[in-house]
Amino acid sequence: MKTTIFILTAVLLEYTACNQSPVKMDFEKYNPSSTLVVPEHKITKSKFPFIDVHNHQFGMPAMDLSTLTKEMDKMNMAVMVNLSGESGNSIVQSVKNIKDHFPKRFIVFANIEFNGIGEEGWTEKAVKQLEADVRNGANGLKIYKNLGFSIKDKDGKLVAVDDPRLDPIWEKAGELKIPVIIHTADPKPFWDPMDEKNERWMELATHPGRKRSDTDPAPWQQLIDEQHSMFKKHPNTVFIAAHFGWYANDLGKLSQLMEEIPNMYVEFGAVIAELGRQPRAAKKFFEKYQERILFGKDSWVPEEYTTYFRVLETEDEYFPYHKKYHAFWAMYGMGLPDFILKKIYYKNTLRIIPNIDKTLFPD
């Protein structure tokens, strides 16, 4: 922060020395255009049809899906996985809407209602509800970050991610042969001091509600360790660690975890910027774990998908990310070969998420 202010101050002094009016701006607004001239391949449509395993479409039970599918077609998205299916009647109505209009294009995941955990019969009730949701058309289970962040039991105690009272739910998911995608914690810098050394400073400054600490709600490493403990306790259940498990910036550590936890898959929703700034290391990781990486985006902003396609498919150099507060650094393409792209885009997902229509894909 101090270094940045010094640079901007020097610029103001230079302008003044040249008898020009000083330019005043906040650091957040400073966004110079690169003068680097390199080949560009701005891809708006993926090379192969893909499945987005990390999307949120609230209100799907009554949604007009025609507009959504038109946007999907533009980018070659064959199937969208809606992780926000909720439970009970919401699942029933979402599945009906899909079957009535676009039966091949959407998959719905169920969610757990955690209110009342610890009360007599709560666990059994949750397991039965999951079974019912799967019978009614849910093809996976999504766990939000409120598990570990804010969910409390009947006694007001924060519920750990690996709380044993939840074990029957994860076991049942394995029996039903549906994957569990889980978001635990957030990027580690959200827990670090908000000073000139924190590379997520701008994001925290513009979104102060994202700042965390060891007591709000718990240490980062503790939450992450609880997640991995849960994965290891249930080897017959497929888990998808959302956002690369927040280790996209430490692929060596993530590689270690992939070896330790063979039932863990990863998806790169909202962390493509981490992969794009280390293309050589990221490509090696994708080569090594090409069977266990899924395509995920997270937020539904169609114009942002081009960044993902560009990182995956091209060897472009030094191009910007689409949100400066997420990543102020430049991006580079990995240039993945077709056989790996197909696995990332759809083949891996077809193996672990049931009832996706395989006729939508080339082979």
Sequence and secondary structure as in RCSB ss.txt:
>XXXX:A:sequence
MKTTIFILTAVLLEYTACNQSPVKMDFEKYNPSSTLVVPEHKITKSKFPFIDVHNHQFGMPAMDLSTLTKEMDKM
NMAVMVNLSGESGNSIVQSVKNIKDHFPKRFIVFANIEFNGIGEEGWTEKAVKQLEADVRNGANGLKIYKNLGFS
IKDKDGKLVAVDDPRLDPIWEKAGELKIPVIIHTADPKPFWDPMDEKNERWMELATHPGRKRSDTDPAPWQQLID
EQHSMFKKHPNTVFIAAHFGWYANDLGKLSQLMEEIPNMYVEFGAVIAELGRQPRAAKKFFEKYQERILFGKDSW
VPEEYTTYFRVLETEDEYFPYHKKYHAFWAMYGMGLPDFILKKIYYKNTLRIIPNIDKTLFPD
>XXXX:A:secstr
 HHHHHHHHHHHHHHHHTT       GGG              SS SS EEEEEE  TTGGG  HHHHHHHHHHH
TEEEEEES   STHHHHHHHHHHHHH TTTEEE EE   TTTTSTTHHHHHHHHHHHHHHTT   EEE THHHHT
 B TTS B  TT GGGHHHHHHHHHHT  EEE  S  GGGTS  STT TTHHHHHH GGG  BTTBSS HHHHHH
HHHHHHHH TTS EEEGGGGG TT HHHHHHHHHH TTEEEE TT HHHHHT HHHHHHHHHHTTTSEE   BS 
 GGGHHHHHHHHH    SEE S TTT  SEE      HHHHHIIIIIHHHHHSTT  GGGS  
